[in-house]
Amino acid sequence: MLASLLADENVDFRIIKILRESGIVIHSILEDHKSVSDFEVIEIARKLNSIILTLDKDFGEWVFSHKEFTIGVILLRYNPKEYLEITKAIQTLINQHNDDLVGKFVVLSTSKIRIREIHL
């Protein structure tokens, strides 16, 4: 079973709404922890056993340079007009990779998926 997702503040709320409607458990920094730091997002994700969903490339630095433990990260790369397409890409990613996302850093665009192991 997939860990839940934790949407960073910068994730379009329309994406969160569609993912929830499709049955994906997704927590929201915007709703529950507005204006927290990236480090606090990582701590919240650990407490919730959630994979971070974000547009913020800084999470790559936190994970790979600072060696901060996280369940996983999905970094979104898309044009805001493509929010429906990226939402479908997230759903496809979850359907195809499910448990394989734990311990991974994923860069996801509307046309490409790059999955990298997080080694701590």
C-alpha positions as CSV (number, residue, x, y, z in Angstrom):
1,M,0.0,0.0,0.0
2,L,1.3,3.4,-1.0
3,A,2.2,5.8,1.8
4,S,0.0,8.9,1.8
5,L,1.1,12.1,0.0
6,L,1.9,15.4,1.6
7,A,1.3,18.3,-0.8
8,D,3.7,21.2,-0.3
9,E,2.2,24.7,-0.3
10,N,3.1,25.2,-3.9
11,V,1.0,22.4,-5.2
12,D,-2.1,23.6,-7.1
13,F,-5.1,22.9,-4.9
14,R,-7.0,21.6,-8.0
15,I,-4.5,18.8,-8.2
16,I,-5.0,17.9,-4.5
17,K,-8.8,17.9,-4.9
18,I,-8.7,15.6,-8.0
19,L,-6.3,13.2,-6.3
20,R,-8.5,13.1,-3.2
21,E,-11.5,12.4,-5.3
22,S,-9.7,9.5,-6.9
23,G,-9.1,7.9,-3.5
24,I,-5.5,8.9,-2.9
25,V,-4.8,10.0,0.7
26,I,-3.2,13.4,0.4
27,H,-2.4,15.8,3.2
28,S,-1.9,19.5,2.5
29,I,0.6,21.9,4.0
30,L,-1.5,24.8,2.7
31,E,-4.5,23.6,4.7
32,D,-2.9,22.3,7.8
33,H,0.6,23.9,8.3
34,K,0.7,27.1,6.2
35,S,4.1,28.9,5.9
36,V,6.3,26.2,7.4
37,S,9.9,25.8,6.3
38,D,11.1,23.0,4.0
39,F,12.7,21.2,6.9
40,E,9.4,21.3,8.8
41,V,7.7,19.9,5.7
42,I,10.1,17.0,5.9
43,E,9.4,16.5,9.6
44,I,5.6,16.6,9.0
45,A,6.0,14.0,6.1
46,R,8.0,11.7,8.4
47,K,5.3,12.0,11.1
48,L,2.5,11.3,8.6
49,N,4.5,8.6,6.8
50,S,3.9,10.5,3.6
51,I,5.7,11.1,0.3
52,I,6.3,14.8,-0.3
53,L,4.6,16.2,-3.5
54,T,6.2,19.5,-4.4
55,L,7.4,21.9,-7.1
56,D,10.4,23.0,-4.9
57,K,13.7,21.7,-6.2
58,D,15.3,22.5,-2.8
59,F,14.0,19.1,-1.6
60,G,16.6,17.5,-3.8
61,E,19.3,19.3,-1.9
62,W,17.7,18.4,1.5
63,V,17.6,14.7,0.5
64,F,20.9,14.3,-1.4
65,S,23.2,17.0,0.1
66,H,22.0,17.3,3.6
67,K,21.0,13.6,3.8
68,E,17.7,14.4,5.5
69,F,15.6,11.2,5.8
70,T,12.2,11.3,4.0
71,I,9.8,8.6,2.9
72,G,10.1,9.9,-0.6
73,V,9.7,13.0,-2.8
74,I,7.8,13.6,-6.1
75,L,9.1,16.7,-7.7
76,L,6.6,18.1,-10.3
77,R,7.7,19.9,-13.4
78,Y,4.8,21.3,-15.5
79,N,3.2,24.4,-16.8
80,P,0.3,25.5,-14.6
81,K,-2.1,25.3,-17.6
82,E,-1.2,21.5,-17.6
83,Y,-2.6,20.8,-14.2
84,L,-5.0,18.1,-15.5
85,E,-2.2,16.4,-17.4
86,I,0.2,16.4,-14.4
87,T,-2.6,15.1,-12.2
88,K,-3.1,12.2,-14.6
89,A,0.7,11.6,-14.6
90,I,0.7,11.5,-10.8
91,Q,-2.2,9.0,-10.9
92,T,-0.3,6.9,-13.5
93,L,2.9,7.0,-11.4
94,I,1.0,5.8,-8.3
95,N,-0.8,3.1,-10.2
96,Q,2.3,1.8,-11.9
97,H,4.9,2.1,-9.1
98,N,2.8,2.1,-5.9
99,D,5.1,0.8,-3.1
100,D,8.2,1.3,-5.2
101,L,7.9,5.1,-4.5
102,V,9.0,4.7,-0.9
103,G,12.7,5.7,-0.6
104,K,12.7,7.3,-4.1
105,F,13.1,10.8,-5.4
106,V,10.9,11.2,-8.5
107,V,11.0,14.0,-11.0
108,L,7.7,13.9,-12.9
109,S,6.6,15.9,-15.9
110,T,3.6,15.4,-18.2
111,S,5.8,13.4,-20.6
112,K,8.6,11.9,-18.5
113,I,9.3,10.1,-15.2
114,R,12.7,9.9,-13.6
115,I,13.0,7.8,-10.5
116,R,16.2,7.9,-8.4
117,E,16.9,5.8,-5.2
118,I,17.5,7.9,-2.1
119,H,20.7,6.5,-0.4
120,L,21.3,7.8,3.1
